[in-house]
């Protein structure tokens, strides 16, 4: 059985680096998406332009496909394919994605942050653990909006990564920067097919945030579960 799917007691004394995904792991992504959809619909009615909604749907779908295929330097193809499919310019695609996926959500994020995360982050730092971020999207401004602090951040679009999860390159880079090995690292995410498989590829244990159990993966539903009690503030 791989390190990522091992279940049972977790010895936090052995862990030096705790890596978090962001979207869906640090905040309620479903709730935020409904919020942003309402905002987009209002904007579309006001501007009489519904094409941006179609554009973002295509962008997200193509991004998922590029992740599944482990495509290197994915961003260029992501933008070009979205532009071709929607009939928009590549610059328009970039601006739309940045506005609606990176900028506008920031002011809403704190409202959707999962409970007990500040105490967990504080406790991890207090117990000498380093906190890493491994995200498919730019994460620095999101962490600031969520009022959370991480020690190291790596995103798929970084020049030294250039590939989406479930490729493990970003996680491996985090371990290198933190001077830790897989046995001293744990990955916390919400998608076994992305976060879990990335951890598995790096031989790192993973925890998957889910209200339901998932066969083959160790799951948890809340950040105040006994699993975290020894390292929470």
Secondary structure, DSSP 8 states (H G I E B T S, - for coil): --GGG--S---GGG--EEEE--BTTTB-HHHHHHHHHHHHHHHHHHHT--HHHHHHHHHHHHHHHHHHTT-TTHHHHHHHHHHHHHT--HHHHHHHHIIIIIIGGGGGHHHHB-TTHHHHHHHHHHTT-EEEEEESS--HHHHHHHT---SEEEETTSTTT-S-TT-SHHHHHHHHHHT--GGGEEEEES-IIIIIHHHHHTT-EEEEE-SS-BTTB-EES-TTSGGGTTT--
